[in-house]
Amino acid sequence: GVGQTDGEGIEWTWDDINPCVPLTKEMGPGARHDTIDDQLGSHNWRKVTRIGRLPL
């Protein structure tokens, strides 16, 4: 249920991509979308590749 989820997960994501957000301020909508999409993809890749190193 909801009580068993980690609500901080999204905060970790935003903390990871926040440094690129000011760079998108003057971009057009397409470039902004691509940049944020690339950052989220990179974040997810790092997260997935670290799963094997987590303790059981």
LOLODREN-703772 format. One record per residue (C-alpha): z, y, x. Coordinates in Angstrom, 2 decimals. Example, Ala and Ser with C-alpha at 12.3 -4.5 7.8 and 13.67 -1.06 7.14 Angstrom:
// residues 2
Z:7.80 Y:-4.50 X:12.30 .
Z:7.14 Y:-1.06 X:13.67 .
// end
This chain:
// residues 56
Z:0.00 Y:0.00 X:0.00 .
Z:0.01 Y:3.64 X:0.87 .
Z:3.54 Y:3.46 X:2.24 .
Z:2.33 Y:1.15 X:4.99 .
Z:-0.47 Y:3.33 X:6.36 .
Z:-0.32 Y:5.51 X:9.44 .
Z:-0.94 Y:9.04 X:8.21 .
Z:-1.00 Y:10.34 X:11.77 .
Z:-4.28 Y:8.59 X:12.57 .
Z:-6.45 Y:11.44 X:11.31 .
Z:-4.32 Y:13.90 X:13.28 .
Z:-5.11 Y:11.99 X:16.48 .
Z:-8.81 Y:12.20 X:15.67 .
Z:-8.74 Y:15.95 X:15.12 .
Z:-6.64 Y:16.47 X:18.23 .
Z:-9.30 Y:14.64 X:20.22 .
Z:-12.30 Y:16.61 X:18.89 .
Z:-10.65 Y:20.03 X:18.44 .
Z:-11.75 Y:21.33 X:21.88 .
Z:-15.43 Y:21.12 X:20.86 .
Z:-14.99 Y:22.93 X:17.52 .
Z:-15.09 Y:26.51 X:18.92 .
Z:-18.37 Y:25.62 X:20.64 .
Z:-19.94 Y:24.94 X:17.24 .
Z:-19.04 Y:28.34 X:15.81 .
Z:-22.40 Y:29.94 X:16.51 .
Z:-24.52 Y:26.82 X:15.99 .
Z:-26.72 Y:26.25 X:13.00 .
Z:-25.64 Y:23.66 X:10.45 .
Z:-27.77 Y:20.87 X:11.93 .
Z:-26.58 Y:21.39 X:15.50 .
Z:-22.97 Y:21.71 X:14.31 .
Z:-23.24 Y:18.45 X:12.36 .
Z:-24.83 Y:16.64 X:15.32 .
Z:-22.18 Y:17.91 X:17.76 .
Z:-19.24 Y:16.92 X:15.58 .
Z:-20.92 Y:13.59 X:14.76 .
Z:-21.37 Y:12.91 X:18.49 .
Z:-17.73 Y:13.77 X:19.19 .
Z:-16.49 Y:11.51 X:16.39 .
Z:-18.74 Y:8.70 X:17.62 .
Z:-17.35 Y:9.10 X:21.13 .
Z:-13.79 Y:9.11 X:19.78 .
Z:-14.46 Y:5.91 X:17.81 .
Z:-16.06 Y:4.21 X:20.82 .
Z:-13.05 Y:4.99 X:23.01 .
Z:-10.72 Y:3.75 X:20.26 .
Z:-12.63 Y:0.47 X:19.82 .
Z:-12.89 Y:-0.23 X:23.55 .
Z:-9.12 Y:0.27 X:23.95 .
Z:-8.24 Y:-2.27 X:21.23 .
Z:-8.43 Y:-5.16 X:23.71 .
Z:-5.78 Y:-3.54 X:25.89 .
Z:-3.20 Y:-3.10 X:23.13 .
Z:-0.11 Y:-5.31 X:23.33 .
Z:0.20 Y:-7.92 X:20.59 .
// end
